Amino acid sequence: MIIALKVKNFFSLRDDAVLDFTVDSSTRRSRESLNENILDFHGERLVNIIGLFGGNAAGKSNIIKAVSFCRNLILKSHLSNEGDRFDFHPFKFDGDKPSEFYMDFVAGGVEYEYSFSILDGRIISESLFHYPNRRKAKVFMRENGSEYSYGKGLIMRPSEIEANTGPRTLFLSRASSMNRTIPQAVYSFFLNNVMTEIGGLDTKGITRDDFEQCRPILLQAFEVSDSDIIDIRWDESLSGQMRLLSFHKENPSIPFDFEKEESEGTKRLLLILLGLFKKIRHGCTVFLDEFDLKLHLYLAEFILDVVRASKRMQLVFTSHNPMLLDTSKLRPEQIVFVTKQPDGNSEFVPLSDFEGNERISDVRKAYLQGRFDGVPYVGNVLSLISSSFATE
């Protein structure tokens, strides 16, 4: 699970963009409310869901892109070639400054802090700390691109790793590929416990066990959405090829090819639920951009309830749907407003940071009125368009 993450100088994220999963316990009400939204790690309470809300181009998606970039660099930078370039742009309005990435997380029951920074296409700093006995200890630190220091006895034969770590390669990635224990544990966390996309409907990636485990939840979701699908089955041919078949209440004996004949929203629902179920056992943190795209509000809430019921997963989502701004289901620290400032910087502010938030009876209404700066002001579009046509 993730405790906190921070990104700086990545696309529109000029200043520190922070997502903090720590529970706000500043008041009695905040300590005691919505316990189904809280996970526990050695007495430290963390929220399981964070929703990012804001106007188009506010920068909500950029923090998910940053997590995806960080994950891919950890998993693949040891495979990079000399001419490879990093696939992102730093904040364009503020000169040459390093792009910084930081994550505080729990893997295998141990807390870790990992960070790195990039400038001019080169990794200039990198560090890994852990808390093996709940006390912070250095695993390794990299400064000025190639100056290393280590915690005593934690990285075997580090000079071998240094010799094989180029300016575009993370030491962590290289050390994991060379079978060093602690780096492998961190690598495994990003491989198995962080998910930033669900991809397309590819039945080759679905196993019978995955499907059968998820099938009752899928059928319940179809019922919640008032769909006419009453059954979905796994069909495997003698050659080993498989497809999903759906059956409708109008005539339950007629099969439909799920991938080819069902709606995009129905397929997206299946993808999200299958993706979540495949990761539940890992206690995964899932980042989904526009997670409720093509889904009815009830289905979006249904997915959030799946995360709550898992007691292990975390979900970070972006949405434009103000109906999800419900403080009877999300704690104030779980609602984050993202706004684009006049200087182009994206600012991330949780509802819990707004003074007097506990006195706001209708957060949805306040948001639509612009009290959190998360909704663009459109103005009188009708008169604008009417005047434009009048000039023709």
C-alpha positions, 0 to 999 in steps of 0.5 A: 500500500502507498502512504504518500507520493510526491511529484514535481516538475512533470508536465503541469506539476511545477510545484510539489503535487502530493497525494497523502493517504494518511487519515486526518485525525484532527477532529473527533468526527474525522477520527471516527467517521467512515471506518470502511474507508480506512486501512491499517499498517502497524497502527498507522491509518491510511485511506483506501480511496482518493478521488481527484476532481477538477476541470478539463486540463486542470492536471488531474491525469498528470499525476497518474502519468507520473506514477506510470512513468516512475513505475515503467522506469523502475521496471525497464530502465535497466533495458535502456539503450544509449539513445533512449529518451525519457517520455515526459516533459518538465514544466515548460514555463519555469526554466531548467529544474530537476523533475522529482519523484518520491513515494512512501509505501509498504511492501512485504510488511516493511515501509520504504521511501524511494525517490529519484530526480532527472535533469536534462535526460539524466538521473542526477539523484536517487535514494532508497530508505527502509524501516526494518525495525520502524527506524529509518535506515539508508539502503543506498543513496546516489548523488550527482549522477554517479556518487554512491553511498550505502547502508552497511551490509545491505547491498552486496558487491555494489561496485558491480551494480555501479559499473553497469548503471548508466546515466539513464538507468536507475540503480534500483532497476539495475540492482534488481536485475542483478538479484539484490534482495532489497531492490528486488522487493521494491521492484516486485512492489511496483510490478505487482502492487501498482497498476496504472491502466486496465488496457483493452479487452483481451481475453488472452489475459483472462484465466478461467479462475480470474473469471469464475472468481469475479463472475458473481460480482459481475452479475451483481453489477449488471443487476445494479445497472439495470442491464438485461444481461442475466448471465455471462459464461466462459466458453472454451473451444477444443483448440483452447481458444476462449471467449466470453458469452453473455445471455439476455433476459429476452431469450436466455438461450441465445448467446452473445459474443461479449467482446463483439456484441456488448456495449463499450460501457459494459466491457469497461465495467468487466475490465475494471472489475477483473483488473481489481480482482486479479490484484486484490490478493496483492493489496494493490494500489490502482490508479485509474484516469476517468474510471467512471467513463461510460459507466452509470453513477451506480456502477461507479459507486459499485466499483468503489464499494468493491475497493472498500470490501477488499480491505486491502486495495487502494484506488486513486481515480479522476472524475468529472462527475460531481455526483461522486462528491459525497461526504457520506461516502468519502472522507474530506481527505479522500476528495482532492480538488485539482486546479490550474493556476494562472501561471500554469501550475496544477495545484492539488488541495484535499477538501480537508485543507479548506477551512470550515469544510466540516460546516459545508452541508452540500459539498457537491453544490459548493463545488459547482458554485466554484467554492473550491476553484475546481470548476471552470467558469463558462459564462453565458455560452448561449448569448456568445454563440447567438451573437456569433451567428448574428454576425454571419 
